[in-house]
Amino acid sequence: MLFTHSWTLLTELPVPLAVRVTTLRMVADLLGLTSKGTLRDAKGRAGAGTVIPTR
């Protein structure tokens, strides 16, 4: 449930930047995510690269 509500905060609600940053940090700590910095997709669009560990 925590992940679902976090996703809503990040994608659907107009929240301040500080709330988005804190939410991203919380999710990263929960899931063990690591950042790969800025990457580009197949269409050349820039975005945040993230690695999700598999178990």
DSSP file (Angstrom, degrees, kcal/mol; ACC not computed):
  #  RESIDUE AA STRUCTURE BP1 BP2  ACC     N-H-->O    O-->H-N    N-H-->O    O-->H-N    TCO  KAPPA ALPHA  PHI   PSI    X-CA   Y-CA   Z-CA
    1    1 A M     >        0   0    0      0, 0.0     4,-2.5     0, 0.0     5,-0.2   0.000 360.0 360.0 360.0 -38.6    0.0    0.0    0.0
    2    2 A L  H  >  +     0   0    0      1,-0.2     4,-2.2     2,-0.2     5,-0.2   0.912 360.0  48.6 -60.8 -42.4    2.8    2.4    0.8
    3    3 A F  H  > S+     0   0    0      2,-0.2     4,-2.5     1,-0.2    -1,-0.2   0.912 110.3  52.0 -63.9 -41.9    4.3    1.9   -2.7
    4    4 A T  H  > S+     0   0    0      1,-0.2     4,-1.9     2,-0.2    -2,-0.2   0.922 112.0  45.0 -60.7 -45.8    0.9    2.5   -4.3
    5    5 A H  H  X S+     0   0    0     -4,-2.5     4,-2.2     2,-0.2    -1,-0.2   0.870 111.9  52.9 -68.2 -35.7    0.3    5.8   -2.4
    6    6 A S  H  X S+     0   0    0     -4,-2.2     4,-2.0    -5,-0.2    -2,-0.2   0.921 107.4  51.5 -63.4 -42.9    3.9    6.9   -3.1
    7    7 A W  H  X S+     0   0    0     -4,-2.5     4,-2.1     1,-0.2     5,-0.3   0.898 108.3  52.2 -60.8 -40.9    3.3    6.3   -6.9
    8    8 A T  H  X>S+     0   0    0     -4,-1.9     4,-2.5     1,-0.2     5,-1.3   0.915 108.4  50.7 -61.0 -44.1    0.1    8.4   -6.7
    9    9 A L  H  <5S+     0   0    0     -4,-2.2     6,-0.4     1,-0.2     4,-0.2   0.888 115.5  43.0 -60.2 -38.6    2.1   11.3   -5.0
   10   10 A L  H  <5S+     0   0    0     -4,-2.0    -1,-0.2    -5,-0.1    -2,-0.2   0.777 128.1  23.5 -80.6 -27.1    4.7   11.1   -7.8
   11   11 A T  H  <5S+     0   0    0     -4,-2.1    -3,-0.2    -5,-0.2    -2,-0.2   0.675 128.1  27.3-116.4 -20.4    2.4   10.7  -10.8
   12   12 A E  T  <5S+     0   0    0     -4,-2.5    -3,-0.2    -5,-0.3    -4,-0.1   0.653  99.8  71.0-122.6 -19.4   -1.1   12.1  -10.1
   13   13 A L  S   <S-     0   0    0     -5,-1.3     2,-1.8    -4,-0.2    -1,-0.1  -0.825  73.6-125.5-109.5 142.4   -1.0   14.8   -7.5
   14   14 A P        +     0   0    0      0, 0.0    -4,-0.1     0, 0.0    -5,-0.1  -0.577  50.6 161.5 -81.5  81.6    0.3   18.4   -7.8
   15   15 A V        -     0   0    0     -2,-1.8     5,-0.1    -6,-0.4    -2,-0.0  -0.686  43.5 -93.5-102.5 156.0    2.6   18.2   -4.8
   16   16 A P    >>  -     0   0    0      0, 0.0     4,-1.8     0, 0.0     3,-0.7  -0.214  37.4-108.8 -63.0 157.0    5.6   20.5   -4.0
   17   17 A L  H 3> S+     0   0    0      1,-0.2     4,-2.8     2,-0.2     5,-0.2   0.869 118.0  59.2 -54.8 -40.8    9.1   19.5   -5.1
   18   18 A A  H 3> S+     0   0    0      1,-0.2     4,-2.1     2,-0.2    -1,-0.2   0.866 105.6  49.1 -60.2 -36.2   10.1   18.8   -1.5
   19   19 A V  H <> S+     0   0    0     -3,-0.7     4,-2.4     2,-0.2    -1,-0.2   0.902 111.2  49.5 -69.6 -41.1    7.3   16.2   -1.2
   20   20 A R  H  X S+     0   0    0     -4,-1.8     4,-2.5     2,-0.2    -2,-0.2   0.925 112.0  48.2 -62.6 -45.0    8.4   14.6   -4.5
   21   21 A V  H  X S+     0   0    0     -4,-2.8     4,-2.3     1,-0.2    -2,-0.2   0.933 113.1  47.0 -62.0 -46.9   12.0   14.4   -3.4
   22   22 A T  H  X S+     0   0    0     -4,-2.1     4,-2.3    -5,-0.2    -1,-0.2   0.895 112.0  50.8 -63.0 -40.6   11.2   13.0    0.0
   23   23 A T  H  X S+     0   0    0     -4,-2.4     4,-2.5     2,-0.2     5,-0.2   0.922 110.1  49.4 -64.1 -44.4    8.8   10.4   -1.6
   24   24 A L  H  X S+     0   0    0     -4,-2.5     4,-2.4     1,-0.2    -2,-0.2   0.906 111.4  49.3 -61.6 -41.8   11.5    9.3   -4.0
   25   25 A R  H  X S+     0   0    0     -4,-2.3     4,-2.2     2,-0.2    -1,-0.2   0.907 111.1  49.9 -63.9 -41.4   14.0    8.9   -1.2
   26   26 A M  H  X S+     0   0    0     -4,-2.3     4,-2.2     2,-0.2    -2,-0.2   0.938 112.3  46.3 -63.4 -47.0   11.6    6.9    0.9
   27   27 A V  H  X S+     0   0    0     -4,-2.5     4,-2.5     1,-0.2     6,-0.3   0.904 111.2  52.9 -62.9 -41.7   10.8    4.5   -2.0
   28   28 A A  H  X>S+     0   0    0     -4,-2.4     4,-1.5    -5,-0.2     5,-1.2   0.905 110.4  47.6 -60.8 -41.7   14.5    4.1   -2.9
   29   29 A D  H  <5S+     0   0    0     -4,-2.2    -1,-0.2     1,-0.2    -2,-0.2   0.882 112.9  49.1 -66.6 -38.1   15.2    3.2    0.7
   30   30 A L  H  <5S+     0   0    0     -4,-2.2    -2,-0.2     1,-0.2    -1,-0.2   0.911 121.6  31.5 -67.9 -42.5   12.4    0.7    0.9
   31   31 A L  H  <5S-     0   0    0     -4,-2.5    -1,-0.2    -5,-0.2    -2,-0.2   0.525 103.0-119.0 -98.1  -6.5   13.2   -1.1   -2.3
   32   32 A G  T  <5 +     0   0    0     -4,-1.5    -3,-0.2    -5,-0.2    -4,-0.1   0.813  50.1 173.9  72.2  28.9   17.0   -0.8   -2.4
   33   33 A L      < -     0   0    0     -5,-1.2     2,-0.4    -6,-0.3    19,-0.2  -0.336  16.2-156.5 -67.8 149.7   16.9    1.2   -5.7
   34   34 A T  E     -A   51   0A   0     17,-1.6    17,-2.8    -2,-0.0     2,-0.3  -0.978  15.1-120.8-127.8 146.5   20.1    2.6   -7.1
   35   35 A S  E     -A   50   0A   0     -2,-0.4    15,-0.2    15,-0.2     3,-0.1  -0.619  16.8-172.0 -86.9 140.7   20.4    5.5   -9.4
   36   36 A K  E     -     0   0A   0     13,-3.1    14,-0.2     1,-0.4    -1,-0.1   0.175  45.0-125.3-109.0  12.1   22.1    5.2  -12.8
   37   37 A G  E     -A   49   0A   0     12,-0.6    12,-3.4     2,-0.0     2,-0.5  -0.376  60.5 -16.2  77.5-158.7   22.0    9.0  -13.4
   38   38 A T  E    S+A   48   0A   0     10,-0.2     2,-0.3    -3,-0.1    10,-0.2  -0.715  71.2 173.8 -86.5 126.6   20.4   10.6  -16.4
   39   39 A L  E     -A   47   0A   0      8,-2.9     8,-2.3    -2,-0.5     2,-0.4  -0.764  24.8-126.0-123.1 170.2   19.9    8.2  -19.3
   40   40 A R  E     -A   46   0A   0     -2,-0.3     6,-0.2     6,-0.2     2,-0.0  -0.953  17.8-138.5-120.4 141.4   18.2    8.4  -22.7
   41   41 A D    >   -     0   0    0      4,-2.1     3,-2.1    -2,-0.4     6,-0.0  -0.187  43.8 -81.8 -84.9-175.4   15.5    6.1  -24.0
   42   42 A A  T 3  S+     0   0    0      1,-0.3    -1,-0.1     2,-0.1    -2,-0.0   0.740 132.0  51.6 -61.9 -23.8   15.2    4.7  -27.6
   43   43 A K  T 3  S-     0   0    0      2,-0.1    -1,-0.3     0, 0.0    -3,-0.0   0.379 120.8-107.0 -93.9   3.7   13.6    8.0  -28.7
   44   44 A G    <   +     0   0    0     -3,-2.1     2,-0.3     1,-0.3    -2,-0.1   0.551  69.0 147.3  86.0   7.6   16.4   10.1  -27.2
   45   45 A R        -     0   0    0      1,-0.1    -4,-2.1    -5,-0.0    -1,-0.3  -0.597  45.5-126.0 -80.4 137.2   14.4   11.5  -24.3
   46   46 A A  E     +A   40   0A   0     -2,-0.3     2,-0.3    -6,-0.2    -6,-0.2  -0.553  41.7 148.6 -82.1 145.7   16.3   12.1  -21.1
   47   47 A G  E     -A   39   0A   0     -8,-2.3    -8,-2.9    -2,-0.2     2,-0.5  -0.972  50.8 -75.9-163.5 172.2   15.1   10.5  -17.8
   48   48 A A  E     -A   38   0A   0     -2,-0.3     2,-0.4   -10,-0.2   -10,-0.2  -0.668  41.8-141.5 -81.5 124.4   16.3    9.2  -14.5
   49   49 A G  E     -A   37   0A   0    -12,-3.4   -13,-3.1    -2,-0.5   -12,-0.6  -0.738  24.4-178.8 -86.8 131.8   17.9    5.7  -14.7
   50   50 A T  E     -A   35   0A   0     -2,-0.4     2,-0.5   -15,-0.2   -15,-0.2  -0.989  19.3-148.5-134.4 140.2   17.0    3.4  -11.9
   51   51 A V  E     -A   34   0A   0    -17,-2.8   -17,-1.6    -2,-0.4    -2,-0.0  -0.937   8.5-159.8-109.2 127.6   18.0   -0.1  -11.0
   52   52 A I        -     0   0    0     -2,-0.5   -19,-0.1   -19,-0.2   -20,-0.1  -0.929  22.9-127.1-105.0 119.3   15.5   -2.3   -9.2
   53   53 A P        -     0   0    0      0, 0.0     2,-0.3     0, 0.0   -20,-0.0  -0.363  18.0-139.5 -67.3 142.9   17.3   -5.3   -7.5
   54   54 A T              0   0    0      1,-0.1     0, 0.0    -2,-0.1     0, 0.0  -0.738 360.0 360.0 -98.4 152.5   15.9   -8.7   -8.2
   55   55 A R              0   0    0     -2,-0.3    -1,-0.1     0, 0.0     0, 0.0   0.403 360.0 360.0-111.0 360.0   15.6  -11.3   -5.5
